[in-house]
Amino acid sequence: MNIKVLGPGCANCKRLEKNVQVAVKELGINATVEKVTDMSAFAQYGAMSSPALVVDEELKLTGKVPSPEELKKYFQ
């Protein structure tokens, strides 16, 4: 599984990345988590606000910082 956190590096982006790492670890799944700060990449995924979450090249959410528990549904 390939997970991307899209964001310029703001506090919410960092929180989302941390929550993603926690969810992946708790689920025990094999996933690569990548932080993407390139604004042109945001447009490629259709992300109009940040932070955004992309799972296996599919945009899952934008403008939110879900808890690790909430994120797990995107990874199962």
N, C-alpha and C positions, 0 to 999 in steps of 0.2 A: 504494500500500500504506500502511495506517495501522498503526503500531506503538505500543503503549502499555506503559510500564514502570510497574507499580503498586508503590508503596512509600512509607513514611512519611518517607523521607529518610535512612535508615541507611547505613552504609558499604557493605553488600552491594547496596543499591538503587542507589547511585551507581556501583558497579562494573558492575552489570548494564547500566545506561544507557550507560556508556562502551563496554562491549563490544558493545552493539547498534549504536552509532554507528560503531564500527570495522568491524563485519560489513557494514553497509549501504554504507559507503564502499568497502570492498574488492570487494563484489559489483557496485557501480556501479548500484544500483537507485534508482528514484525512490520514496522513502518519507518519510512524516512520522513523526517520533519524538516522542512526547508523554510527559511525566512526570506521573503522576497520584498525588496524595497524599491525596485525599479517601477516607477509610475506607469511606464508604457505597458508593463506586464499586467497591471490592474485592468487596463482597458481590454486586453486580449481575453480576459475572463469575464468581462462585463461587470466588474466590480465598480460601483459608482460611489461607494463610501468605504472607509476603512475603520477598523480592521476587517479583513475578509478571510474566509476559509475555503480552500480548494482541496477536494479529496479526489485522487485519481483523475485529475484534470477537469473535474466538475465543480462549479461554484456552488457551495452549500449555504453560506450565509455572509451577510455584510452588515457592518455598522453595529455589531453586538459583541459582547464578551461573555459567552455562556460559561457556566461552571464546568468542571471536568465531568461531572455526572451527566449534564446535558449534552456535552460533546460526544459521549460514548455512543449515542444513537447514530452518529454519522460514521462511526468506525466499525460497526458490527455488521 
